[in-house]
Amino acid sequence: MGRKTRIMYIEYKGDGELVGDARIVRVTIFNKGKSLCYQNQRFSTLRGRGFKSNYYDVQTGEHYWISGCRKDGRDALYSTNAEIDEDVREEYWTEIRNKPEMKQISSIKVLSKY
């Protein structure tokens, strides 16, 4: 049985930054979302104890905002730009955003949730 994966929004929040580098990526989910893996990084939940962050990098301790991608594209806490990983780009635009005509776009302005 394969591991569960999901396309998610990841934004670096290290050093208490309100806005950081962001990507739309595929993560592997462990322990019902209590930990996630992306490439060589493993993230664990902060269980509500983070400031504008909800996960931390297990190896470095740096904080991140990680969330499921929304159909309206409002994934960020504060508006920023995000790169879309090549391996998820087409699925992101067709399945999540329902905008298949945009499937070639790999960098977007991500709007605030609020």
N, C-alpha and C positions, 0 to 999 in steps of 0.2 A: 504494500500500500504506500503510495507516494505522499510526500509532505504537502500540506496545504499551503498555497501561495496566494498572494493578493497584490494588486496594484495599489500603491499607497504614496502619499505625499510625505516627504522627509525634509525638515528644515533644521539646520544647525542653529542652536541657541546657546552655544558655549559662551562663557564670560558674561552671562546675563543679558545678552543682546536681545532686542525686541525683534529684529529682522536679521536673518542670516542666509547663507547659501541654501538653495532649495532644489530638490529633484523630485521627479515623479518616477517611481521605480517599482520593481517586483520584489517583495519580501517573502521569506519563508516564515510561517507562523508556528510557534511552539507554545505549549502549555496554555492553549486557548487565548493567545494574544499577550500573555504575560512576558514573553520574550519573542523577539523578531530577529531575523538575520537578513542582511543585505550585503552582498559580496563578502568581504572578509570582516565585516563588523557584526557584532551581536549586541542587541539592545534589550534592556530590561525595563519594565515599567517603574515609574517613580511613585506609583500608587497615590497620586494626588498631591505629592509633596514638592513638585517642581514649580518654578516661577516661569510662566509662559512656556513650559515644557512638560512633556508627559513620559518621556523615555530617556535613558542615559546609555551611553556606550560603555559596556561592561569593562573593556580594556582601558579606556582613557578617562572615564568618568564624565565626559562632556555631555551636555544636555541637548536634547532634540525635541521638536514637535513632530509627531508622526500621526497621520490620520488617514482614514480611507478617503479616496477621491470622490468628490461630489459631482453630480451631473451639471450643476451650475458653475463649476470651477472655483468656487469660493472655499478653497482648502486652507489658506493661510490665516493666521491670527491677525497679521498686518500685511497689507499688499506688498508683493515682492515679485521678482522674476524667478522662473524655474526652468530647468532643463528637463526634457523628457528622455529617458533612456531609450535607445534604439529598439531594444527587444520588447518594449511595451507600447511604443508610440501608436501603432495602428490600432491595437486593442483599446487603448485609452480613448482615442478619438471616436472610434466606432461604437464600442460597447458602453463606455462610461458617459462620454459627453454627447453621444448621438449626433456627431458632426463628421461623418466619413469624408466629406470634402476637404477637411483640414488635416488628414492623416499624414501629410508630409511635413507638418510644422513640428519642430523639435524644441522650441524655446517660447515660453508664453509669460504673460503678465498674470500672476495669480492674485485674485482679489481677496479681500478680507472676508472672514465669515460674518462679521458684524457690521 
